[in-house]
Amino acid sequence: MSPATPQEVAGTLVLSLPLSEASAKVRTGPPNDDEADYALPVWAGEIPLRLTPLAPIPDPKLLAGVELPTSVQHYTRNSSRQS
């Protein structure tokens, strides 16, 4: 990878903000466009995303011999009970 050019650096802004609170609007279902927008030749729709747990990764500083708990082995986001 080559270093950024002076023009790329000049055209790039990185902004960092500390957040003590945040909010998000979440909804489900198809878009709710204005009726006039449906006459436009522009794609509208949803891209379904899902969060799927992968294999657990132990802490590198974990004491030797500490076993992976069953609750972690069988973790699912939809589980109503966590042991």
Stockholm file with secondary structure:
# STOCKHOLM 1.0

chainA/1-83         MSPATPQEVAGTLVLSLPLSEASAKVRTGPPNDDEADYALPVWAGEIPLRLTPLAPIPDPKLLAGVELPTSVQHYTRNSSRQS
#=GR chainA/1-83 SS CCCCCHHHHHTCCCCCCCCSCCCCCCCCSSCCCCGGGGGSSCCCCCCCCCCCCCCCCCCTTCCTTCCCCHHHHTCCTTCSCCC
#=GC SS_cons        CCCCCHHHHHTCCCCCCCCSCCCCCCCCSSCCCCGGGGGSSCCCCCCCCCCCCCCCCCCTTCCTTCCCCHHHHTCCTTCSCCC
//
